[in-house]
Amino acid sequence: MHAKDILTDAYSRIQEEVHAAVEGLPPDVLNARPADDANSISWLVWHLTRVQDDHLADASGLDQVWPAQGWDKRFGLDLPRWDTGYGHSPRQVAKVRVDSGELLLGYYDAVHEQSLEFIRGLTAKDLERVVDERWTPAVTLGARLVSVLADDLQHVGQAAYVRGLLQSAAS
């Protein structure tokens, strides 16, 4: 098995978990926050998708799906166009609200498809390419892909937890 096959499988697992966290939920549940300083499912899925879109587009030289496919306009958030949610305050988190899970899943699936298309074309040598020299040691493409993977899994796990909390409180 090649590294790109492992990465493809891992990124596909994120997609499965994103769908499991979002599907079937009405907007009031997607946008609910268990506490004033907590993140909503909407924010968590939007953020993990924005980070994947931003970081993989940068590493691949592709355009971000967010503006290129008009998702920024469809979401209509009161945030800067290139915002990924990194370092958001509770007030900024509250600005990420959606009218449907389909919007979140549509954006996620579009980013996922671009990500997989890029990953499928990689060679072992590509994974060694330095994509960010601001760190010590410099970040390789392989390290960046694993970093995004880890971040996405953490946030989708949080979204699943919030879903469970909200459903438990409702019953």
Secondary structure, 3 states (H helix, E strand, C coil): CCHHHHHHHHHHHHHHHHHHHHCCCCHHHHCCCCCCCCCCHHHHHHHHHHHHHHHHHHHHCCCCHHHHCCHHHHHCCCCCCCCCCCCCCHHHHHCCCCCCHHHHHHHHHHHHHHHHHHHHCCCCCHHHCEEECCCCCCEEHHHHHHHHHHHHHHHHHHHHHHHHHHHHHHC
